[in-house]
């Protein structure tokens, strides 16, 4: 969440920065509500002071006047509460402001490629899609999943199920042993306040799976482990010596994909349920950009070890996520589609999420200030499975297993 005090002081700056975020944001209304809210607070405080002075006189003649003042204070408190709620609602729907070096643009067409890595294989046979490979091996079953659960689900079976698990375990081991992350096995259900903290609510409520519970607070299946891991800092004040905090988790994720109607309707690219290894960093704000580079390198290291071709791009202002101030996407090469597809997104959120979560720390001056947060996929497990299937496919329909994964596959060298 943005700081209303900063918006008030630097209105033109925020107008300019938010104008490139592809959101219709009425800052005039925000300023108007803020003014109204502050005036109500001042009126309340003035009346409370007047009542306090009257009570000190202990004059019975002022008893009726005190009652009138109490009623006025009560009315103003009600109005101010409503005003504050409306103001918070507007602020809660305003995205983070982009950093100065983020390319300005409306959508993905303004993203900028930074690097390419890995060698793209020139196959001497007609390449198959992951769907064709999986179904011919009888290890991907979309038809049965459609009957049991609906569209955008799949049964992964036999050796491909083992490979999926191997990918997840390999990623966890790499991030823990080489990259210094602490493994967490978190809850897969989040409260509405937790979802608000990382920016999924209120703006993206339609994309979330909400649990229908009676007589309880609202609960949601997590769309990404970022939500639950980042909120481990919620309502806490850390000591500087405890930072940075780097967390990793491998979890199922659940998304309605409400905004992707007609996109990737076949196969495993865009599923309602998928698995992802998520990286989260909780750090000092001044270290955010350095940490973003580090996190992105941790994610690309996985692809380097798997020997999968990829490219790294920086997202434009119109393509970034709601909470991000800067984002790098990593896209892996898929031979059947003959193009790169997103497999990881690493974002710095600055203090944006920390304000929503009230997550703070004591700096070197012993001041209590908001933390910096970052998140990134390290990597999406299902899309890594797809990339391995397509890039390591053989002419006879078998799939070679990358060398680094063979210890996790009971020594199997191929799937056939």
C-alpha positions in Angstrom: 0.0 0.0 0.0 1.2 3.5 -0.8 1.7 6.1 2.0 -1.1 8.7 1.9 1.2 11.2 3.5 3.7 10.8 0.6 0.8 11.0 -2.0 -0.4 14.2 -0.3 3.1 15.8 -0.4 4.1 14.6 -3.9 0.8 14.5 -5.7 2.2 15.3 -9.2 4.9 12.6 -8.8 2.3 9.9 -8.0 0.0 11.0 -10.8 2.8 10.6 -13.3 4.0 7.3 -11.9 0.6 5.7 -11.6 -0.5 6.9 -15.1 1.7 4.2 -16.7 0.3 1.4 -14.6 -2.7 0.6 -16.7 -5.1 1.3 -13.9 -7.8 4.0 -13.7 -6.9 5.7 -10.4 -8.8 8.8 -9.2 -6.2 10.4 -7.0 -8.4 13.5 -6.7 -10.9 11.4 -4.9 -8.2 10.0 -2.7 -7.0 13.5 -1.7 -10.6 14.6 -1.1 -11.3 11.7 1.2 -8.0 12.2 3.0 -8.9 15.8 3.6 -12.4 15.0 4.8 -10.9 12.3 7.1 -8.4 14.6 8.7 -10.9 17.3 9.2 -13.2 14.9 11.0 -10.3 13.8 13.2 -9.6 17.4 14.1 -13.2 18.1 14.9 -13.4 15.1 17.1 -10.2 16.1 19.0 -11.4 19.6 19.5 -14.7 18.4 20.9 -12.9 15.9 23.2 -10.7 18.7 24.5 -13.8 20.9 25.1 -15.5 18.1 27.0 -12.4 17.5 29.0 -12.2 21.2 30.1 -15.9 21.1 31.0 -15.5 18.0 33.1 -12.7 19.6 35.1 -15.0 22.4 36.3 -17.3 19.8 38.0 -20.2 22.3 37.6 -23.5 20.4 37.4 -24.8 23.0 35.0 -22.4 21.7 32.4 -23.7 18.1 32.7 -26.3 18.6 29.9 -23.7 20.3 27.7 -21.3 17.4 28.2 -24.0 15.0 27.1 -24.5 17.0 23.9 -20.8 17.0 23.3 -20.6 13.2 23.8 -23.3 12.7 21.2 -21.5 15.0 18.7 -18.3 13.1 19.3 -20.1 9.8 18.8 -21.5 11.0 15.5 -18.2 12.3 14.3 -16.5 9.0 15.2 -19.0 7.2 13.1 -18.5 9.5 10.1 -14.7 9.4 10.5 -14.8 5.6 10.6 -16.8 5.5 7.4 -14.5 8.0 5.8 -11.4 6.1 6.8 -12.9 2.9 5.5 -13.6 4.5 2.1 -10.1 6.0 2.0 -8.5 2.6 2.9 -10.5 0.9 0.2 -9.3 3.3 -2.5 -5.7 3.0 -1.3 -6.0 -0.8 -1.2 -6.8 -0.8 -4.9 -3.8 1.4 -6.0 -0.9 -0.5 -7.4 2.8 0.0 -6.5 4.7 2.7 -8.4 7.4 1.5 -10.8 11.0 2.3 -10.4 12.6 4.8 -12.7 14.4 2.2 -14.8 11.3 0.1 -15.6 10.4 0.4 -19.3 7.2 2.3 -19.8 4.5 0.6 -21.8 0.9 -0.7 -21.9 1.5 -4.4 -22.1 4.0 -7.3 -22.8 4.9 -5.7 -26.1 7.0 -3.1 -24.2 8.9 -5.7 -22.2 12.7 -5.7 -22.9 14.9 -8.8 -23.4 18.0 -8.6 -21.3 19.8 -11.9 -22.2 19.4 -15.3 -23.8 21.1 -18.4 -22.5 21.5 -22.1 -23.6 21.5 -23.8 -26.9 18.3 -24.5 -28.8 18.2 -28.0 -30.2 17.7 -28.5 -33.9 15.7 -31.7 -34.0 16.0 -34.0 -37.0 12.4 -35.1 -36.6 9.0 -33.5 -36.1 8.8 -32.4 -32.5 5.8 -33.3 -30.4 4.0 -31.3 -27.8 4.1 -32.2 -24.1 0.4 -33.3 -24.6 1.3 -35.7 -27.4 4.3 -37.1 -25.6 2.4 -37.5 -22.3 -0.6 -39.1 -23.8 1.4 -41.5 -26.0 3.3 -42.7 -22.9 -0.1 -43.0 -21.1 1.3 -40.7 -18.4 -0.8 -37.5 -18.9 -4.5 -38.0 -18.6 -6.6 -34.8 -19.3 -9.8 -36.7 -20.2 -10.2 -38.4 -16.8 -9.3 -35.2 -15.0 -11.9 -33.3 -16.9 -14.5 -35.9 -15.7 -13.4 -35.8 -12.1 -12.6 -32.1 -11.7 -13.4 -30.1 -14.9 -11.2 -28.3 -17.4 -7.6 -27.2 -16.7 -6.8 -30.2 -14.6 -4.6 -33.3 -15.3 -3.6 -36.6 -13.9 0.2 -37.0 -14.1 1.0 -40.7 -13.8 3.9 -43.2 -13.4 7.4 -42.0 -14.4 6.2 -38.5 -15.2 4.7 -38.2 -11.7 8.1 -39.3 -10.4 9.8 -36.7 -12.6 7.5 -34.0 -11.4 8.4 -34.9 -7.8 12.1 -35.1 -8.7 12.0 -31.6 -10.2 10.5 -30.2 -7.0 13.0 -31.9 -4.7 15.9 -30.9 -6.9 14.8 -27.3 -6.9 14.4 -27.3 -3.1 17.8 -28.9 -2.5 19.5 -26.4 -4.8 17.9 -23.4 -3.2 18.6 -24.7 0.3 22.2 -26.0 -0.2 23.5 -23.6 -2.8 21.4 -20.5 -2.5 20.9 -20.2 1.3 17.1 -20.4 1.5 15.3 -21.8 4.5 12.7 -24.5 3.7 9.1 -23.9 4.9 6.2 -26.3 4.7 3.3 -23.7 5.0 -0.5 -23.8 5.3 -2.3 -23.8 1.9 -5.2 -21.8 3.2 -4.9 -18.0 3.8 -7.3 -15.5 5.6 -8.6 -12.5 3.8 -6.3 -10.2 5.7 -3.3 -12.4 4.6 -4.5 -12.2 1.0 -4.8 -8.4 1.4 -1.2 -8.2 2.8 0.4 -9.3 -0.4 -2.0 -7.6 -2.8 -4.3 -10.5 -4.0 -7.3 -8.8 -2.3 -9.3 -6.8 -3.0 -8.3 -6.2 -6.6 -7.9 -9.8 -7.8 -10.7 -11.5 -5.7 -12.3 -13.0 -8.9 -9.2 -15.1 -9.5 -9.1 -16.7 -6.1 -10.7 -19.9 -4.8 -12.6 -19.0 -1.7 -13.7 -21.7 0.8 -17.4 -21.7 1.6 -17.3 -21.9 5.4 -20.0 -21.1 7.9 -19.6 -18.7 10.8 -15.9 -18.2 10.1 -13.7 -15.5 8.7 -13.1 -15.6 4.9 -10.5 -18.2 3.8 -8.9 -18.8 0.4 -6.7 -21.5 -1.2 -3.3 -19.9 -1.8 -2.7 -18.8 -5.4 1.0 -18.9 -4.7 3.2 -19.7 -1.7 4.3 -16.0 -1.8 1.1 -15.1 0.0 1.7 -17.3 3.0 5.5 -17.0 3.2 5.6 -13.2 3.0 2.9 -12.9 5.6 5.2 -14.7 8.1 6.4 -11.1 8.7 2.9 -9.8 9.3 2.5 -7.6 12.4 6.1 -8.2 13.4 9.1 -6.0 14.2 12.4 -7.7 13.3 15.8 -6.9 14.5 18.3 -5.8 11.9 20.6 -8.8 12.7 17.8 -11.2 11.7 17.8 -9.9 8.1 17.8 -10.9 5.4 15.3 -13.7 5.8 15.2 -16.0 2.7 12.4 -18.6 2.5 11.6 -21.4 0.0 8.5 -23.6 -0.2 7.2 -26.2 -2.7 3.4 -26.1 -2.7 0.3 -26.6 -4.7 -1.2 -23.4 -6.0 -4.8 -22.7 -7.0 -6.1 -20.0 -9.4 -9.3 -19.6 -11.3 -7.4 -18.0 -14.2 -10.4 -15.7 -14.6 -8.6 -13.3 -16.9 -7.3 -16.0 -19.3 -10.4 -17.1 -21.0 -9.5 -18.8 -24.3 -5.7 -18.8 -23.5 -3.8 -22.1 -23.3 -7.0 -24.1 -22.9 -5.2 -27.4 -23.7 -2.3 -29.0 -21.9 -0.5 -28.1 -18.7 0.6 -24.5 -19.4 -2.3 -22.8 -17.5 -3.9 -25.0 -14.9 -6.3 -24.3 -12.0 -4.0 -26.4 -9.7 -0.3 -26.5 -10.2 2.9 -26.9 -8.3 5.6 -24.2 -7.8 8.7 -23.7 -5.8 8.5 -20.2 -4.4 11.3 -17.9 -3.2 10.6 -15.1 -0.8 13.1 -12.5 0.7 12.3 -10.2 3.6 15.1 -7.6 3.8 16.1 -4.0 4.4 14.4 -1.8 1.7 17.7 -0.4 0.5 18.8 -3.9 -0.5 15.8 -4.7 -2.7 17.4 -4.2 -6.1 20.5 -6.1 -5.2 18.3 -8.9 -3.8 16.2 -8.9 -7.0 19.3 -9.7 -9.1 20.3 -12.4 -6.6 16.9 -14.0 -6.6 16.7 -14.0 -10.4 20.1 -15.6 -10.6 19.0 -18.3 -8.2 16.0 -19.1 -10.5 18.1 -19.1 -13.7 20.7 -21.4 -12.0 18.0 -24.1 -12.0 17.6 -23.8 -15.8 21.4 -23.8 -16.2 21.7 -27.0 -14.3 18.9 -28.6 -16.3 20.5 -27.3 -19.5 17.3 -25.7 -20.7 17.4 -22.7 -23.0 15.9 -19.5 -21.6 15.7 -15.8 -21.8 15.4 -13.0 -19.2 13.2 -10.0 -19.7 12.3 -6.9 -17.7 8.6 -6.2 -17.6 7.1 -2.9 -18.6 5.0 -0.7 -16.3 1.8 -2.0 -17.9 2.7 -5.7 -17.6 4.0 -5.8 -14.0 2.1 -7.3 -11.1 0.0 -5.2 -8.8 2.5 -5.2 -5.9 5.7 -5.0 -7.9 8.0 -2.1 -8.4 10.3 -4.0 -10.8 10.0 -7.5 -12.3 12.2 -9.9 -14.2 10.5 -12.7 -16.1 12.4 -15.8 -17.1 11.0 -17.6 -20.1 12.0 -21.2 -21.1 12.2 -22.4 -24.7 9.4 -24.8 -25.8 10.3 -26.5 -29.1 6.7 -27.4 -30.1 5.5 -23.8 -29.8 8.7 -22.6 -31.2 8.9 -19.8 -28.6 9.8 -18.8 -25.1 7.2 -19.2 -22.3 7.2 -17.8 -18.8 8.6 -20.1 -16.2 9.5 -17.7 -13.4 8.6 -14.1 -12.4 10.9 -12.4 -9.8 9.7 -9.1 -8.3 10.8 -6.5 -5.9 7.9 -5.0 -4.0 9.8 -2.4 -2.0 7.8 -1.5 1.2 4.5 -1.9 -0.6 3.5 -5.2 0.9 5.1 -4.5 4.2 2.8 -1.5 4.7 -0.2 -3.6 4.1 1.1 -6.3 6.5 2.5 -3.9 9.1 5.8 -5.7 8.8 8.7 -3.7 10.2 12.2 -3.8 11.6 14.6 -1.7 13.7 17.3 -0.1 11.6 20.8 0.9 12.7 19.4 4.1 14.2 16.8 2.0 16.2 14.0 3.5 14.1 11.0 1.3 13.4 10.6 1.3 9.6 8.9 -0.9 7.0 10.6 -4.0 5.5 11.3 -4.7 1.9 9.8 -7.8 0.3 10.6 -9.8 -2.8 9.1 -13.0 -4.3 10.0 -15.2 -7.3 9.3 -18.6 -8.8 12.2 -20.9 -8.5 10.6 -22.4 -10.6 7.1 -23.4 -11.7 7.2 -27.2 -11.5 4.6 -28.0 -14.1 6.2 -25.7 -16.8 9.6 -27.2 -16.0 8.2 -30.6 -16.6 6.8 -29.4 -19.9 10.1 -27.9 -20.9 12.0 -31.1 -20.0 9.6 -33.3 -21.9 9.8 -31.1 -25.1 13.5 -30.3 -25.0 14.6 -33.8 -24.1 12.3 -35.7 -26.3 13.7 -38.5 -28.6 12.6 -39.6 -32.0 10.9 -42.7 -30.7 8.7 -40.7 -28.3 10.9 -41.4 -25.2 12.2 -38.6 -22.9 15.7 -38.4 -21.7 16.1 -37.4 -18.0 18.5 -34.5 -17.3 21.6 -35.7 -15.6 21.1 -33.6 -12.4 17.6 -35.3 -11.9 18.7 -38.9 -12.3 19.7 -39.3 -8.6 16.1 -38.3 -7.8 14.7 -40.8 -10.4 16.1 -44.1 -8.9 18.8 -44.0 -11.6 16.4 -43.9 -14.5 18.0 -42.3 -17.6 14.9 -42.0 -19.7 11.1 -42.3 -19.7 9.7 -44.7 -22.3 
